[in-house]
């Protein structure tokens, strides 16, 4: 057992959900504390918020979760944007604002999300990166309860969370929108867990579908429930007639697709089990109700199917409402930017979809790479965007243009495409004919989607403004467009210094208590390594089954990003009808090549980090 490590004091720019109180570790003495290092753009971080909810409820009198918000994007450093995100995602625990990543570095975090468990005496007893730790955390919490009750160091009672006031608006963080056949607007009212129908003015509420409470109940509009729904897709008339419903809803946090019959408002589940996808990549068609999904974020009818922006695993999937089947469409689950054949392409949290007027091209808002991507003729391409860590507000030639975490796209009749450039608070336009990017509207509150009315007007979902707005007439004309030059940003995380030449990449994996590696269907582990720029890696790129690998770094490249994906299959040990589990983690590690630097890069895939466990 290693020496116990004192938890660094919690310091930041300010606190949320504490009623104005600044918390210290002394205030948390006697409680088990989980410090959740997150950033609100990150889908894996949002998954962890959902995984923590049952633990917070079960252990309410002994457990305190502290969200430490350590931002990736420039927009996420805005305290008002953080406050909005805390409400948007239903964060019901104190949140520390860590805009300069000071706490991130103090706790040696390397990936979003990272969890640090602090015992009632103020010592860090475990750290874990990624998602999927709920079961292990529950076991650890039970052990800590037993230990510290016996020592007399556990204090039961209420935690420091103070709920904010409930705002009153018609919409609350709306996500996506489609224009119905009658001109009415169908909007996913995400933070209120429902779908609403508005009149064409975008303000008059005509009806609601769903109770407004978080849940996953099918039935009439008055009893059905959703959980943070996002994307909406109207089926073509022929498909709707066979399927028996008109509207498909991406029920994001439930990991489901729901069908809505607009004539009655009845809701049914049409795809997904409700479990989050943790499996292996395949190209098979599956019964839609038997397959797990992962945070479906947007939907579009393309190639005679519903295409799903599967943000949770960095892929596009398809759903056939007539055959009632679903499967993978594009992407490998590696989070990065790479073009090519659909089955080899890399995406990063795709969050917006739109189909060109001629039906030939599917536009994709690839949010984590701040990119505008497209699918055409079985190939993924990139129109705008440079990678995971480069973003900004720059117009002009597409190769130099920059976006910041776009969430929505809208194809125009002339072949150009509008982009909801969410974190820049702007609507941008890309014109393939000229290969130029321009800005057509600014000062918007986190625009997350766009829609074109039959009359040709452009409507914008201002998610953080809780409203639907209309672009001014003339905004799309050449005279109405602006050319913005800057700012440019690059995510700056402290790089890991590694030596040129041979470096040992060592992914440390320890099965959760009660589990063992599962070799039933072949090798239980998988490791994928790549680099940006590719020249950084002389040797070691590619896919293998060993979790340790010899890398050779070029001495001619001074810095870059190592992209590592590791996964391990386990099953319950010594249990009849054992359940199977897949643990997976993606790392994008900024690297600086330096003389006399480290020659080993250890990463922890799951469980207790041996460097900090006590």
N, C-alpha and C positions, 0 to 999 in steps of 0.2 A: 504494500500500500504506500502510495506516495504521500509527501507532506501535504497537509491541508493548506488550501489557498484561500486567503481572505478575499471576499468579493470587493472589487473597487467601488468607491462611493458613487452614488447616482447623481450626476450633475448634467445640466443641459440648459437650454434657453428658456424652458418653461414646462409646465405640466398641464395636461388636460384631464378632465373627468375626476378632479380632486376637489372641486369647489374652491379653487384658487390656492390650495395648500401646496407647499413644496415638500415633497417626501424625502426622507433620508433612510439609509439602511437601518438606523436605530429605530425608526418608526415601524419597520417591518420585523424587528426582532421578535422571535416567538412564532413567526409564521413561516411556512414553506413558500418560497418565492420563485417564480419562473420569469426571468427576463427574456422577452421575446423581441429579438432584433429583426425589424421588418422595414419594408418600404412599400408605400401603398400602390405602386405600379405593379408589384410583383405577384403573379398568380399563385406561386408557391406560398408566399406569405399569407395570401387570402385563404388558402387551404388550411394553413396552420391556425388562423383565427377560428375557423369552423371546427377544427379538431380540438381546440382548447375549450370551446363552449361547454361540452358535457363535463369536462374535468372541473371547470369553474363552478358548475352547478353541484356536482357530487361532493366536492371538497370545499364548499363555500366557507366553512368556519375555520379552515386551517390553511387554505391556499390563497395566495395573492399573485395574480399575473400582472406584470408591469410591461407594457409595450414600450420598447425603446425604438423610436422612429429614426432610422439612419438612412437618409435619402440617397437615391441614385441620380434622379433627374433634378435639374435646376428648379423646376416648378415645385417639386416636392419639398424644397426648402422654405417655401412660403408658409408661414404659420397659419394663415387663413385656409390655405388649401389642405393643410394637415387636419385642421379642425373639421373641415367638411368631410374629409375621408374617414375620420373617426366616427362621424355620424352615419355616413353613407354605408359603411360596412358593419354597423351595429357593434362597435367595440365597447364592451361594458366592463372595462377595467382602466386603471390609470395609464396614461401615456406620457412618456418623457420625450420632449423634442430635442433631438441630437443632430442638429443641422450640419455640423462639421465633422461628424463621425468620431467624435472624441470617445464616447462610450464604446462604440464599435471597436476601436483600437484597444481600449483598456481591457475589454473582454476577449481580445484576440479573435474576433469574428472574421471569417473568410468568405462567407456566403450568405445570401438572403434566402431563406430565413435561418437564423441561428438561435438556439434556445440555451440559456444558462440557468441551471437549477441551483438555488441558494438555500442552504438549510436554516433552521430557526436560530442558529448561533452566528449566522453571517458568513458561512464558508461556501465556496463554490464546490458542489459535489458532482456535477456532471455538466458537460456541454454536448450539444448535438446539432448537426446541421441538416437542413432539408425538412421534408414533411414525413408524415407517417409514423410519428413517435408516440401517439396517444396511449397505446397499450403499454409500452415500456415506461412512459411517464407515470401511468397509474400504479404500476408495480413499485416504482421508485418512491412515489408519494406514500404508498402503504408502508414501505420499509421505514421511511423517515418518520412517519407518524408513530410507529411502534417504538423506534429508537428514542425519539425525543419525548414521548409521553413517559417512558421509563426513566428518562433523565430529569424530567420536570422542566424541560426547556420549550415545550410546545404550549402555546397560548391560543385557545379557541375563542372565536368571536367574530364580529363583523370586520370586513376589510376597509380600506380607505377610499373605495370607489364612491363617487358622488355623481349621480346621473344629471345630465344637462336638461334644460327646459325643452319641452316638446314644441317644435315650431309648427305653425299653421299655414300650409300652402296647399293648393290643389294637387300639385305634383311634388314628389320628393325624390330628387336624384333620378329623373327619368333616364333611361339608357338608350333605347332604340325606338324607331318609329317607321310605320308604313302607312301609305295612303290607301284607304279602302276603295272598293269599286263605286261607292256612293259619294266619295270625296271626303268622308269623315277620316279622322286620324286615329290609328291604333297605336298606343304608346305603352311601352313597358315601364311601369312606375316602380322602379327597382327597389328603392328603400322602403316602399310600402307593400312590396310583395304582391303585386297585382298587375293586371293589364287594364288600361282605361281606354274608353272611346271618347274623343273630343270632336266637337264640330269643326268645320274647315277653318274657323278663326283661330284654332289652336288654344282656345281658352275655355270655351263652354263645355262643361263636363256632361256627357250624355248618359254614360253608364260605366259601371265598374265590373270587371270579371275577376273574382277572387275576394276573399274576406278582408284582405289587407294585413293578415297575420302570417308570420312565417310558418310554412308547413308543406305537406305534399299529399293533399287530399283531392281526389277526382270528384266530379259531380257538377251540379248546377253552378251558375255564376255566383250564387249567394253562399255556397258552402265550399267551393274549391279554394285551395291554397297553393301558393308558390313560395319559392325562396330566392329572392333577388333575381327575378327574370331579366333577361337582356334581349337577345335577338328575336325578331319576328319575321315570318315569311308567309305571304299569301300563296296558296297553291293555285296553279292553273285550274280552270274550271273542270277539265276532264279528270284531273287527278283528285280534286276535291270531291267530285261526285262518287268516285270509287272508294276513296279513303273514308268518307263520311264526316269530314271536317274541313274547314276552309283555311285556318290559320295554324301555323306551327310556331310554338314558343320555345326558345332556349331557356329552360328553367335552370339557371346557371349553378346555383349552390346545391340544388338537389341532384345535379348531374343527370338530368332527364330532358327529353323533348316531350312537350305536351301539345295535344291537338285541341283546337277550340272550334266549335260549331257556331258560327256568328249569328245564325238565326235565333238560337236559344241561349247562347253563352255557355253551353255545357263544355266541360273540360275533361279530357281523357289523357292518360299517359300512353305515348306512342313509341317511345324508344328509351332504352336505359333501364337499369335495375335499381338505380338510386345509390349504388356503390360507386366509389371513385375508381377509375381505371388504374389498375396496377398489374399489367400483364406484359406480354411480349408482342412485338410488332408482327402482324401477318396481313396478307392481302386477300383474305377470304370474306365472303358475304356471311353475315350472321343474322339470326333471328333478332329483330330490332329490340325486342323486350328482354332478350337474354344477355345482351352485351353491356358492359360497364362503359360509361362515358366520363369525361373529365372537364368540368367547367365549360360547357358549350357557350360561346359568347355572341355569335351572330350566325345568321342563316341567309341563304340565297338559293333561288331556283336556277340551276345551271346544269347543262348536260343531262337534261331530263331527270334530275334528282334534286333533293335538298342538299346543298353543300353546307357543312358545319364548320365554323371556325372554332376548333377545339383548343381553346387557349391554354387549358390546363396541361396539355402534353405537347404543345407546339406543333400541331398537325392540322390538316384539313381532313374531315371525314365526309362520307355521303350517307344519305338516308333515302330509301325508296318507299314512299307512303303507300304505293300500290302493292308491291311485293312484300312490304313490311320487313325489309331487311336493311342492314347498315354495315358499314365497313370503313376502312381507312382509304383515303384518297391521295394525300400528299404529305410528305415529311417523314422523318425517321424517329422523331421525338428528341433529337439533338437540338438544343436551343442555340441557334446561331443563324447567320445569313449565308446561304449557299444556293445558287441557282442550278438548274439542270433538270433531268427527268424527274417527274413528280415523286417517284419512289425513292429518289436519292436527295431530294431538296431538303434544306434545313430552314426552319422558320423559328420565330420567337414570339410567342403569345399572339397569334393572329386574332384580331378583335373586331374587324369590320369587313364586310363583303358587299360587292355590287357587280352587276353584270352589264356589259356594254350594250348599247342600243341594238346592235346587230346580233347579240347573243354569242359572239365568238370569244370574248375575253372576260375572265373573272378577275376583278380587281380585289386586292387584299390589303387591308391596313395591318401591317405587321408591327405591333406596337413597341415591343422591346428593342427592336433594331431601328426604331424611328424610320420605318421604310414603307414605301408604296410598292407592293409586289403585284404580280399578275400571273394567271394561268392561261395558257393558250396552246393548243395542239399538243397536249400532254407534257408540257414543259413549264417549269416555274422560272420567271424572270424578275428582275428588279428594275423599276423605273427611277426611283428616288430612294436613297438611303445607303449608309456606308458600314453599318455594323452595330454591335451591341452597345458600344461606349461613345459613339459620336452622334451628336444631336445639336440642334440650334434652330434659328429662324433665319434662313438664308435663301433668297430667291435667285433666279437666273438659270443657267444651264443645269439640267437635271443631275449631271455627274457631280456638280459642286453644291447643289442645293441640300438643305438640311431641314428636317422636321423634328418635333419633340413629342414622342409617344402618341401618335395618332390612333384614334379608336373607330373612326367611321369613314366611309367613302360613298360617293354618289356619282354614277355615270351620267353624263350629259348627252343629248342627242347628237352633238357635233363630234363625238368621239373623245372629248376631253373628260377629265374626272375631277370632281371636287373632293377635298380631303378635310375631314374634321381633325384639325391639328390640335389635339386636345390640350396638351400642356403649354402650347404657345397661345392658347385662347384665340385661335384664328381659323378661318376657312382659307385653304390654299387651293390652287388649281394647277393641274399638270396637263399640258397639251402635247400629246404624242406627235402631232404634226410638226411642231417646232422644237420638241424636247426641252421645253422651258417650264419653269415653275414660277407662279406669281401668287401674291396675296390679295384676296378679294374682300376680306373682312377681318377686323381685329377687335380686341377688347370684349371678347365673349367669355362666358363663364364655363370653362371646361366643355366645349362642344364635343358631343360623343356620337352624333349621327346627323345625316342630312337626308332629305327626301325632296323629290320633284313633284309638284302638283300637276294635274292635267292641264292647267293654264300656263305652266312653265315657270311658276314661282318656286324659289328654293326655301325650304323650311329647315331650321337648325334646332336640334335638341341641345339646349344649354343646360347640361346636367347639373352643374353646381349653381346655376341660376334658377333651377326648378321650373323651367318654362320652355315653351316652344316659341321661337322667334322667326321672323321672315327677313331674308336678305333684301336690302333696299333695291328698288328697280335700278338697273344700270350697273349693279355691282359686278356682273359677269362680263360687261363690255370691256374692250381694251382700255377705254378711258377710265373705267372704274377700278382697274387693277393697279396694284402698287408693286414696286420691286424693293424688297427689304434685304439689306446686306448686314446680317448679324443680328444677335450675337451668335458666336460659335462656342460650343461646349464639348468637353470630353469628361466622362466620369473619371474622377481621380480617386483611386483607392491606393493605399500604400502598396507598391509592388513587392512581390517576393523576389529577392535576389538569388539567382541561381548561376552556377559556374558554366562557362562555355565548355562544350564537350560532354562527357558522360554524366548523366543525372539519373538516379533511381527514383522513379515514381512508385510510391508504395501506398496503396489504398487499404486502410485497416478496416476490416469488417468483423464484427462480433455479433452473432445471432442474438436476438432478444432472448431473455430468460424463457426457457421452455420450448425453444425452437432449435432446429438443426438445419444445416445446408441440405437442399433437396436436389439430388442427382437423378430423379426418376426419369426425366425426359432429356437428359444430357447434362452438359456442364452447368453448374449452379451459378456461375458468375460470368460477368461480361464487362469488358472495359473498352471504351472508345476514346481515342485521343486525336486531337487535331490542333492546329495553331493558326493564329492570325497575326502577322502574315504567315503563309505556309512555309516560307523560307526559314522561319525560326527553328523548325524541326528538321534536322538533317536525317534523323532516324527516329522511329518510334511511333509514327502516326499510324492510324488504322484501328481495326477491331480485333480483339482477342478474348480469351477466356480466363487468363490469369490476371489477378488484381495487382501484380507488381510488373513493372516494365522498365527496361533500359531505354532511356531517351538520349539522344545526342543533340545538343543545342548548338546552333551556328555561332561562331565568334564574330561573324560579320553583321549580325542583327542585334542591336543593343536592347530593344524592348519589343514586347508584343503581348499576346494573350494566349495562354494555354487553355484549350477547351477540353474538359475531361467529363465523361459520363461513365458512371459505374453502377452496376446493379447486381443484386444477389437474390437468388430464389431460396426460400426456406419453407419448412413445414413444421407443424407442431410435433414435438417429440413424444413418443410413447403414449400416444392418444389414439383411440379408435376413431375413425372418420376424421383424421387430422386435417386441419385447414392449411391452405398454402398461402404464402405471402411473397410479395416481390418488393424489395427495397431498392430505391433508385435515387441517385443524386447527380445533378449537373453542376459543374464548377466552371466559371470563367475567371481564370487567375491571371491578373496582370503580372508580368514577369520583366525584370530587368537583368540582363546578362552582365555579370561583373566578375572581375578577377578575384580569386580567392573567396568566392561565395559558396553557398551550400551546394552539395552534390546529391542531396536526397530531398525529395518533396513528399512528406507524409500527408495523407488526407484520410479523414474518418468518415466512413460511409454511414454508420449507424451506431446508436447506443452511446455508452459512456466514452468520452474522450480520455484515453489513458494519461494524457499530459496534464489533465486538470482534475481527474476524479480523486476523491479523498476517502 
